[in-house]
Amino acid sequence: MSDTLPPFRPFSNVQWYLAHSGNRVHLICACPDAIAPADFHAMVARALRLAPQLGWQESLERDGHFLTGATPPRTVAEYNDLHQPGLALGALEAALALPLANTGRPAFRARCLAAAAPDARGTRAVVVFEATHGVTEGGDIAALLRGRGAEHEARPIVDVHLRPLQRLAIALMLPLLWLGFLIAARVPRKPSGGFRFARVALDRANVAAAARRLGVSQRALLFGLVLHVTRHDPARRRRLSLAYSTLPKARAHLHDDGFLNVRMDEFRLRTEATAAATIRATATAIAARGPTPIFVQAWQSAVLGWHRRAWRLAPWLYRGGFFGYSPYDLVLSLVPPLRPGPAWGALQRATCFAGSNSGTTPNCIFAVGPERVTLTLWADPAMLSRIGGLVAQAEALGIGAEVWD
């Protein structure tokens, strides 16, 4: 890319890691109503207007984003009239793996697949919004569908500081964390090429009722259910290392990421003999964390800063899978409730799935809609083979569940 392309915005440390790991997020909307080309392009124009950062170009060579002006919807949107009944979400997998960085085009894509007739579930059209994780997050999706602006610079910043002991702990931890992360990332592991998406829809009213019966939050129920099904192993001795994201109302100056309004926290857990017991253990572990602290996010951003500088000086150290690796057995995310407004037309009655491909780190993202709670699991074949068990465990808890493929 030309050095004269203005203006330019450098990555934050977290954006730098996400960009080099090729992390992309997507929203799939399975709609029971037909969508005309003009209506689809109007949706894309609305998204670009409410979230201008979707028009940015991502550059790995310049280590940041080129900020563009208005982006014509047709340059990032594709409408496909399939002229046949039925739609398979699995057919989207190859396109979801395409790179969005260093293309000279915005790091955002939109597609609409229109069928000639509804499939067995009543789906008539599928709309897919996809972007690099460096320009968008779950909170943006929820804001967009509610017709609110998602400009990150407009979000409030609070002057919150780490305690002196916390700052000292980070200073002492950084060299060890930097070296440990570098070594661990070079240990051979399963190639990310074997990772795929799997999607399940749960009845929302059933989820709420099951959470009340167990005396836990719906978040704890969803997290615990997935943990039990995908990670339970009676022979395992060590506890699972887990991470989950939250969306604070305001970014903490100096400690939260400079652009993304997401805050990570972590906990350890040993799964129990039954799904109900694992769910209660998950609720206890999350409650013990209290309000999401800034300490975890602060040290993660700091250690990524060290890696960023070391990568510039000795890029050869970062061959062999550093990007896309994290030390967690599973990363969990709950997107704020998705409530498409009337301006979104056919999306109002859609079943929505939010997903993210995160290298060799499995993740599960939950999206809450008016009638369904969906989960999108990014995992290796061994974990994906347990999806049928997830449906069985959910139904045992009184939750209607269905795999979407």
C-alpha positions in Angstrom: 0.0 0.0 0.0 1.2 3.5 -0.7 2.7 5.5 2.2 0.7 8.5 1.0 -2.7 7.0 1.8 -4.4 9.2 4.5 -5.6 9.1 7.1 -4.2 6.2 9.1 -4.9 4.8 12.6 -2.5 2.5 14.3 -3.7 -0.7 15.9 -4.1 -1.0 19.6 -2.2 -3.9 21.1 -5.3 -6.1 21.1 -6.2 -5.1 17.6 -2.7 -5.9 16.5 -3.0 -9.5 17.8 -6.5 -10.0 16.4 -5.4 -8.8 13.0 -2.3 -11.0 12.7 -4.3 -14.0 14.0 -6.9 -13.4 11.2 -9.7 -13.2 13.7 -13.0 -12.5 12.0 -16.5 -12.2 13.5 -19.8 -12.7 11.8 -23.5 -12.5 12.2 -25.7 -14.9 10.3 -29.4 -14.0 10.2 -31.8 -16.8 9.0 -34.9 -15.0 7.8 -38.4 -16.4 7.2 -39.2 -13.5 4.9 -37.9 -12.9 1.4 -35.4 -10.1 0.9 -35.2 -8.1 -2.3 -31.8 -6.8 -3.5 -32.7 -3.2 -2.9 -33.8 -4.0 0.7 -30.5 -5.9 1.3 -28.4 -3.0 0.0 -30.3 -0.6 2.2 -29.4 -2.8 5.2 -25.7 -2.6 4.3 -25.9 1.2 3.9 -27.5 1.5 7.3 -24.8 -0.6 8.9 -22.0 1.5 7.3 -23.7 4.7 8.4 -24.2 3.6 12.0 -20.7 2.1 12.3 -18.3 4.0 10.0 -15.4 1.9 11.2 -16.8 -1.0 9.0 -15.4 1.0 6.0 -11.8 0.9 7.3 -9.2 -1.0 5.5 -7.0 -3.3 7.6 -3.2 -3.4 6.9 -0.8 -5.9 8.4 2.1 -4.2 6.7 1.4 -0.8 8.2 0.2 -2.2 11.5 -3.1 -0.4 11.5 -6.2 0.8 9.6 -6.6 3.1 6.7 -9.6 5.3 7.4 -11.8 5.7 4.3 -14.6 8.0 3.5 -18.1 6.9 2.7 -18.2 3.3 1.5 -20.7 2.5 -1.3 -22.7 -0.5 -0.1 -22.3 -2.4 -3.4 -18.5 -2.5 -3.0 -18.8 -4.7 0.1 -22.2 -6.4 -0.5 -23.1 -9.5 -2.6 -26.7 -10.7 -3.3 -27.2 -14.2 -4.5 -30.5 -15.5 -5.9 -30.1 -19.2 -5.6 -33.2 -20.1 -7.7 -33.7 -23.2 -5.5 -35.4 -24.1 -2.3 -33.5 -24.5 0.9 -30.4 -23.0 2.5 -27.5 -24.8 4.2 -25.5 -22.7 6.7 -22.6 -25.2 6.2 -22.2 -23.8 2.7 -21.0 -20.6 4.2 -17.9 -22.1 5.8 -15.5 -21.5 3.0 -16.5 -17.9 2.5 -16.2 -17.2 6.3 -12.5 -18.2 6.1 -11.5 -15.7 3.4 -9.0 -13.0 4.6 -10.2 -9.5 5.0 -6.9 -7.8 5.7 -4.5 -6.4 3.2 -7.1 -6.4 0.4 -7.2 -2.7 -0.2 -11.0 -2.9 0.5 -12.9 -2.4 3.7 -12.5 -5.1 6.3 -16.3 -5.8 6.2 -18.4 -8.0 3.9 -22.2 -8.6 3.6 -24.0 -11.3 1.7 -27.6 -12.3 1.1 -28.5 -15.8 0.0 -32.1 -15.8 -1.3 -33.9 -19.1 -1.8 -36.8 -19.7 -4.2 -38.9 -21.2 -1.4 -38.6 -21.7 2.4 -36.7 -24.7 3.7 -38.0 -27.1 6.4 -37.4 -24.5 9.1 -39.2 -21.8 7.2 -36.0 -20.0 6.2 -36.4 -18.0 3.0 -33.2 -15.9 3.1 -29.9 -15.7 4.9 -28.0 -12.5 5.5 -24.4 -12.6 6.6 -22.4 -9.7 8.0 -18.7 -10.3 8.5 -15.8 -8.1 9.6 -12.4 -8.4 11.2 -12.5 -8.4 15.0 -10.3 -5.3 15.0 -13.2 -3.1 13.8 -16.2 -4.5 15.6 -17.4 -6.5 18.6 -20.6 -7.9 20.0 -21.8 -4.7 21.5 -21.6 -3.1 18.0 -23.9 -5.8 16.6 -26.5 -5.2 19.3 -26.3 -1.4 18.9 -26.7 -1.6 15.1 -29.8 -3.8 15.2 -31.4 -1.4 17.6 -30.7 1.5 15.2 -28.0 3.1 17.5 -24.7 4.5 16.4 -21.7 2.2 17.1 -18.9 4.7 16.8 -16.2 3.8 19.3 -14.9 7.3 19.9 -18.3 8.3 21.2 -18.1 5.9 24.2 -17.3 7.3 27.6 -13.9 6.9 29.2 -13.5 6.7 33.0 -10.4 7.6 35.0 -9.9 4.3 36.8 -6.5 3.2 37.9 -4.9 0.0 39.1 -3.9 -0.2 42.7 -0.1 0.2 43.4 0.2 -3.5 44.3 -1.5 -4.4 41.0 0.9 -2.3 39.0 3.8 -3.9 40.8 2.4 -7.3 40.1 2.1 -6.6 36.4 5.6 -5.2 36.2 7.0 -8.3 37.8 4.8 -10.7 35.8 5.5 -9.2 32.3 8.9 -10.8 31.6 7.7 -14.2 32.7 4.4 -13.9 30.9 6.1 -12.7 27.7 8.5 -15.6 27.7 6.0 -18.2 28.8 3.5 -17.2 26.1 6.2 -17.3 23.4 7.3 -20.8 24.5 3.8 -22.2 24.9 2.7 -20.8 21.5 5.5 -22.8 19.8 4.4 -26.2 21.3 2.9 -28.3 18.5 -0.9 -28.5 18.7 -3.9 -29.3 16.5 -3.8 -27.3 13.3 -6.5 -24.6 13.0 -7.4 -26.1 9.6 -9.4 -28.7 11.4 -11.6 -26.2 13.3 -15.1 -25.6 12.1 -18.3 -23.9 13.3 -21.3 -25.7 14.8 -24.6 -23.9 15.6 -27.4 -24.7 18.1 -30.6 -22.9 18.8 -32.2 -23.1 22.2 -35.7 -22.0 23.2 -35.3 -18.7 25.2 -38.3 -19.2 27.5 -37.0 -22.7 28.3 -33.6 -21.3 29.1 -35.1 -18.7 31.5 -37.2 -21.4 33.2 -34.3 -23.8 33.6 -32.1 -21.0 35.1 -34.8 -20.2 37.7 -35.2 -23.9 38.7 -31.4 -24.2 39.2 -31.2 -20.8 41.0 -28.5 -19.5 38.6 -28.3 -16.7 36.0 -29.0 -17.5 32.4 -25.4 -16.7 31.6 -24.1 -19.2 34.1 -26.6 -21.8 32.7 -25.5 -21.3 29.1 -21.8 -21.3 30.0 -22.0 -24.3 32.3 -24.1 -26.3 29.8 -21.5 -25.9 27.0 -18.6 -26.5 29.3 -20.1 -29.7 30.6 -20.9 -31.1 27.2 -17.7 -30.1 25.3 -15.1 -30.3 28.1 -16.3 -32.8 30.7 -13.8 -35.6 31.2 -13.9 -37.7 34.4 -10.3 -38.6 34.0 -9.1 -35.0 33.8 -7.2 -33.9 36.9 -6.4 -30.3 36.2 -9.1 -27.6 36.2 -10.2 -26.0 33.0 -8.7 -22.6 32.2 -11.5 -20.5 30.9 -12.0 -16.9 29.7 -15.2 -14.9 29.1 -15.8 -11.4 27.8 -18.0 -8.6 29.2 -18.9 -5.2 27.9 -18.2 -2.4 30.4 -20.3 0.7 30.2 -17.1 2.8 29.9 -13.5 2.1 29.1 -10.9 2.6 31.8 -8.3 5.2 30.8 -4.9 3.6 30.2 -5.9 0.0 31.1 -8.8 -1.1 28.8 -8.1 -1.4 25.1 -8.0 1.9 23.3 -10.6 1.0 20.7 -12.5 -2.2 21.6 -14.9 -1.9 24.4 -14.5 -5.5 25.6 -13.0 -6.6 28.8 -11.8 -10.1 29.4 -11.9 -12.0 32.7 -10.9 -15.6 33.5 -11.6 -18.4 35.9 -10.8 -22.0 36.5 -13.3 -24.8 36.9 -13.5 -28.5 37.3 -16.6 -30.0 35.6 -18.9 -32.1 37.8 -20.7 -35.4 37.2 -23.9 -33.9 35.9 -24.7 -30.9 33.7 -26.7 -29.3 36.5 -23.8 -29.6 39.0 -21.4 -28.1 36.4 -23.8 -25.2 35.8 -24.0 -24.4 39.5 -20.2 -24.6 39.8 -19.9 -22.2 36.9 -22.3 -19.8 38.6 -20.2 -19.9 41.8 -17.0 -19.4 39.9 -18.3 -16.3 38.0 -20.0 -14.8 41.1 -16.6 -15.1 43.0 -15.1 -12.8 40.3 -17.6 -10.0 41.1 -17.8 -7.0 38.7 -15.3 -7.6 35.8 -12.0 -6.2 37.0 -9.6 -4.3 34.8 -6.5 -6.2 36.1 -6.8 -9.1 33.6 -7.4 -6.8 30.7 -4.5 -4.6 31.8 -1.9 -7.3 32.0 -3.1 -8.9 28.7 -2.8 -5.6 26.8 0.6 -5.0 28.4 2.1 -8.4 27.5 0.7 -8.0 23.9 2.6 -4.7 23.8 5.8 -6.5 24.7 5.2 -9.1 22.0 4.4 -6.3 19.5 7.7 -4.6 20.1 9.6 -7.9 20.0 7.9 -8.9 16.8 9.2 -5.8 15.1 12.7 -6.5 16.2 12.8 -10.3 15.7 9.8 -11.5 13.6 11.4 -14.9 13.3 10.5 -15.6 17.0 6.8 -15.5 16.0 6.8 -18.3 13.5 5.0 -21.5 14.2 1.6 -20.5 15.4 2.0 -17.6 17.9 -0.9 -15.8 16.4 -4.2 -17.5 17.1 -3.0 -19.1 20.3 -4.2 -18.4 23.8 -3.8 -20.5 27.0 -7.5 -21.1 27.5 -9.4 -24.3 27.0 -12.5 -22.3 25.9 -13.4 -18.7 25.5 -17.0 -17.7 26.1 -18.9 -14.6 25.0 -22.5 -13.5 25.5 -23.6 -10.9 22.9 -26.1 -8.3 24.3 -29.7 -9.1 23.4 -30.4 -8.7 19.6 -33.6 -6.7 19.0 -33.7 -5.6 15.3 -35.9 -2.6 14.9 -38.5 -2.0 12.2 -35.9 -0.3 9.9 -34.2 -3.7 9.5 -37.3 -5.2 7.8 -36.9 -9.0 7.4 -34.2 -9.2 10.2 -36.9 -8.6 12.8 -38.1 -12.2 12.6 -34.6 -13.7 11.9 -32.8 -16.3 14.0 -29.3 -14.9 14.5 -26.0 -16.6 15.1 -22.9 -14.7 16.1 -19.5 -16.4 15.6 -15.8 -15.8 15.6 -12.9 -17.9 14.3 -10.1 -17.6 16.8 -7.2 -19.8 15.5 -6.5 -22.8 17.6 -8.4 -21.5 20.6 -12.0 -22.8 20.8 -14.7 -20.3 21.5 -18.5 -20.3 22.0 -20.5 -17.2 21.3 -24.1 -16.9 22.5 -26.7 -14.6 20.8 -30.0 -13.8 22.6 -32.9 -13.2 20.3 -36.6 -12.6 21.1 -37.5 -16.3 20.9 -34.2 -18.2 20.7 -30.8 -18.2 22.3 -28.3 -19.4 19.8 -24.7 -20.6 20.3 -22.0 -20.8 17.7 -19.1 -23.1 18.6 -15.7 -22.8 16.9 -13.8 -25.9 17.7 -11.9 -29.0 16.6 -13.6 -32.2 15.4 -13.4 -33.8 18.8 -15.4 -31.0 20.5 -17.8 -30.7 17.5 -18.6 -34.4 17.7 -20.3 -33.7 21.1 -22.8 -31.3 19.7 -25.5 -34.0 19.7 -24.8 -34.5 23.4 -25.4 -30.8 23.9 -28.9 -31.1 22.5 -29.6 -34.2 24.7 -28.4 -32.4 27.9 -30.4 -29.3 27.0 -33.5 -31.3 26.5 -32.9 -33.1 29.9 -33.0 -29.7 31.5 -36.3 -29.0 29.8 -34.8 -26.8 27.1 -35.8 -27.2 23.5 -32.7 -27.5 21.3 -31.9 -27.9 17.6 -28.6 -28.2 15.7 -28.6 -25.8 12.7 -26.4 -27.0 9.8 
